[in-house]
């Protein structure tokens, strides 16, 4: 159901929000992902943390973070642990209080709510949102392949890049600087954890999308797309 049709046929705010989300990104559900790793090679280096923030529209038509899912991840058997990367993130992969989960368990725990959100939002697939997302998507895809997960909910190569978006909107491409330019709070002590970075990236993405939607009037734009057959 297209957004314009759903708005015309329903006065239920939840139904309108669902229809808007399904139409806004051509049937893709944006999910913000951040990973922390032990290197730069997704096939060789360990995935150590992963977080996913699911987004949705509220009754006022504002895009906002809805729920966060995160896991600490055990290095997969034979994984490389680059000392410089570990020093940068401050992660001790074998610290007992990490309560890390096996990669297979962690990925399924992240993917399950994403799949559910895709279904509930009437979207066709999730699309990864990240700050320089090729890095995050590479590790997500590599981990899914290692774990033999056939139903990876994310588009295999498309993504939304908040570094590019923030460069356009605020003239800043570094996440911390872009967040501050957008009027957000930034805690350097919590940075470089997957959960914190994913939640801040989600907030930044929503700010940019909402400001753009308010500027152009997204309801009118979607209706025009339907009328011209370009949706």
C-alpha positions as CSV (number, residue, x, y, z in Angstrom):
1,X,0.0,0.0,0.0
2,X,1.4,3.4,-0.9
3,X,1.8,6.1,1.7
4,X,-0.8,8.4,0.1
5,X,-3.4,5.7,-0.1
6,X,-2.8,4.6,3.5
7,X,-3.1,8.2,4.7
8,X,-6.4,8.6,2.8
9,X,-7.9,5.3,4.0
10,X,-6.8,5.4,7.7
11,X,-7.0,7.7,10.7
12,X,-4.9,5.3,12.8
13,X,-1.5,7.0,13.6
14,X,0.3,3.6,13.8
15,X,-1.0,2.6,10.4
16,X,0.0,5.9,8.9
17,X,3.5,5.7,10.4
18,X,3.9,2.1,9.1
19,X,2.8,3.2,5.6
20,X,5.2,6.1,5.6
21,X,8.1,4.0,6.7
22,X,7.4,1.4,4.0
23,X,7.2,4.1,1.3
24,X,9.9,6.5,2.5
25,X,13.0,4.5,1.4
26,X,11.5,2.5,-1.4
27,X,10.5,-0.5,0.7
28,X,13.8,-0.7,2.6
29,X,13.9,-0.4,6.4
30,X,16.9,1.6,7.6
31,X,18.7,-0.1,10.4
32,X,21.8,1.6,11.9
33,X,24.7,-0.8,12.5
34,X,28.1,-0.3,14.1
35,X,30.8,-2.9,14.7
36,X,34.0,-3.0,16.7
37,X,36.6,-5.3,15.3
38,X,40.2,-6.5,15.7
39,X,41.3,-5.3,12.3
40,X,40.1,-4.2,8.9
41,X,39.8,-7.4,7.0
42,X,36.3,-8.8,7.5
43,X,37.3,-12.4,6.4
44,X,40.3,-12.6,8.6
45,X,39.9,-10.3,11.6
46,X,37.6,-10.9,14.6
47,X,34.2,-9.2,15.0
48,X,34.1,-8.2,18.7
49,X,31.0,-6.0,19.1
50,X,27.9,-5.4,17.0
51,X,24.9,-3.1,17.6
52,X,21.8,-2.5,15.5
53,X,19.3,0.4,16.0
54,X,15.9,-0.1,14.4
55,X,14.1,3.1,13.4
56,X,10.5,4.0,13.0
57,X,8.1,7.0,12.6
58,X,6.1,8.4,15.5
59,X,2.6,9.8,15.4
60,X,4.0,13.2,14.5
61,X,5.8,11.9,11.4
62,X,9.3,12.1,13.0
63,X,11.8,9.4,12.3
64,X,13.4,8.2,15.5
65,X,15.3,5.3,17.1
66,X,12.9,2.7,18.3
67,X,15.0,-0.1,19.8
68,X,18.7,-1.1,20.2
69,X,20.1,-4.6,20.1
70,X,23.8,-5.2,20.8
71,X,26.2,-8.1,21.6
72,X,29.8,-8.6,22.6
73,X,31.2,-11.3,20.3
74,X,33.8,-14.0,20.9
75,X,36.5,-14.1,18.2
76,X,35.7,-16.8,15.7
77,X,38.1,-19.8,15.7
78,X,41.4,-18.8,14.0
79,X,40.5,-15.1,13.9
80,X,43.3,-12.6,13.7
81,X,43.6,-10.0,16.5
82,X,45.5,-7.0,15.5
83,X,47.1,-5.4,18.5
84,X,46.9,-1.8,17.1
85,X,43.1,-2.2,16.6
86,X,42.6,-3.6,20.1
87,X,44.6,-0.7,21.5
88,X,42.4,1.8,19.6
89,X,39.1,0.3,20.8
90,X,40.4,-0.7,24.3
91,X,38.7,-4.1,24.0
92,X,40.1,-7.2,25.7
93,X,38.5,-10.0,23.6
94,X,38.9,-12.5,26.4
95,X,37.9,-10.4,29.4
96,X,35.4,-12.5,31.4
97,X,33.1,-9.6,32.2
98,X,32.5,-9.0,28.5
99,X,30.0,-11.8,28.6
100,X,30.6,-12.3,24.9
101,X,28.6,-14.7,22.8
102,X,29.7,-17.0,20.1
103,X,29.6,-15.3,16.7
104,X,26.8,-17.5,15.4
105,X,24.6,-16.8,18.5
106,X,25.4,-13.1,18.4
107,X,24.5,-12.7,14.7
108,X,21.3,-14.6,15.0
109,X,20.4,-12.5,18.1
110,X,20.9,-9.3,16.0
111,X,19.2,-10.5,12.8
112,X,16.0,-11.9,14.5
113,X,14.6,-8.5,15.6
114,X,15.7,-6.9,12.3
115,X,13.7,-9.5,10.4
116,X,10.7,-8.9,12.6
117,X,10.9,-5.1,12.2
118,X,11.1,-5.5,8.4
119,X,7.9,-7.6,8.5
120,X,6.1,-5.3,10.9
121,X,6.9,-2.2,8.9
122,X,5.7,-3.8,5.6
123,X,9.1,-3.3,4.1
124,X,10.9,-5.8,1.8
125,X,14.4,-5.8,3.3
126,X,16.6,-3.9,5.7
127,X,19.3,-1.5,4.5
128,X,22.3,-0.8,6.6
129,X,22.9,2.7,7.8
130,X,26.4,3.5,9.1
131,X,29.2,6.0,9.3
132,X,31.4,4.8,6.5
133,X,29.1,1.8,6.2
134,X,31.1,-0.3,3.8
135,X,33.3,-1.3,6.8
136,X,30.3,-2.4,8.9
137,X,28.5,-4.1,6.1
138,X,31.6,-6.0,5.1
139,X,31.9,-7.5,8.6
140,X,28.2,-8.2,8.8
141,X,28.2,-10.1,5.5
142,X,31.4,-12.0,6.4
143,X,30.1,-13.1,9.8
144,X,26.8,-14.2,8.2
145,X,28.7,-16.3,5.7
146,X,30.9,-17.9,8.3
147,X,27.8,-18.7,10.4
148,X,26.0,-20.0,7.3
149,X,23.1,-17.7,7.9
150,X,21.0,-17.8,4.7
151,X,18.5,-15.2,5.6
152,X,20.7,-12.1,6.0
153,X,18.1,-9.4,6.4
154,X,20.4,-6.6,5.0
155,X,20.8,-5.6,1.4
156,X,24.1,-7.2,0.3
157,X,25.8,-4.1,-1.0
158,X,23.6,-1.0,-0.7
159,X,23.7,1.2,2.3
160,X,23.2,4.8,3.6
161,X,26.3,6.7,4.7
162,X,25.9,9.2,7.4
163,X,29.5,10.5,6.8
164,X,28.4,11.7,3.3
165,X,25.0,12.9,4.6
166,X,26.6,14.9,7.5
167,X,29.2,16.3,5.1
168,X,26.3,17.7,3.0
169,X,24.1,18.8,5.9
170,X,26.7,20.1,8.4
171,X,30.1,20.3,6.6
172,X,31.5,17.6,8.9
173,X,32.3,14.0,8.2
174,X,33.9,12.8,11.5
175,X,31.1,11.3,13.6
176,X,31.9,13.2,16.8
177,X,32.2,16.5,14.9
178,X,29.0,15.9,12.9
179,X,27.1,15.0,16.0
180,X,28.1,18.2,17.8
181,X,27.4,20.3,14.6
182,X,23.9,18.7,14.6
183,X,23.3,19.9,18.2
184,X,23.8,16.5,19.8
185,X,25.7,15.6,22.9
186,X,28.9,13.6,22.5
187,X,30.7,11.6,25.3
188,X,34.2,10.7,24.2
189,X,34.5,8.3,27.0
190,X,31.8,6.1,25.6
191,X,32.8,6.4,22.0
192,X,34.2,3.4,20.1
193,X,31.7,1.0,21.7
194,X,29.3,-0.4,19.1
195,X,26.2,0.4,21.1
196,X,27.1,4.0,21.7
197,X,28.3,4.7,18.2
198,X,25.3,3.0,16.7
199,X,22.9,5.1,18.8
200,X,24.6,8.3,18.0
201,X,24.7,7.5,14.3
202,X,21.0,6.7,14.5
203,X,20.3,10.0,16.1
204,X,22.3,11.8,13.5
205,X,20.6,10.0,10.6
206,X,17.2,10.8,12.0
207,X,18.0,14.5,12.4
208,X,19.2,14.8,8.8
209,X,16.2,12.9,7.4
210,X,13.7,14.8,9.5
211,X,15.1,18.2,8.5
212,X,15.1,17.2,4.9
213,X,11.5,15.9,5.1
214,X,10.4,19.1,6.7
215,X,12.1,21.1,4.0
216,X,10.6,19.4,1.0
217,X,7.4,18.1,2.5
218,X,7.9,14.3,2.1
219,X,4.2,13.5,1.9
220,X,3.8,15.7,-1.2
221,X,7.0,14.2,-2.7
222,X,5.7,10.6,-2.2
223,X,2.3,11.5,-3.6
224,X,4.0,13.1,-6.7
225,X,6.1,10.0,-7.2
226,X,2.9,7.8,-7.1
227,X,1.1,10.1,-9.6
228,X,4.0,10.1,-12.0
229,X,4.6,6.3,-11.7
230,X,8.1,6.7,-10.3
231,X,7.6,5.3,-6.9
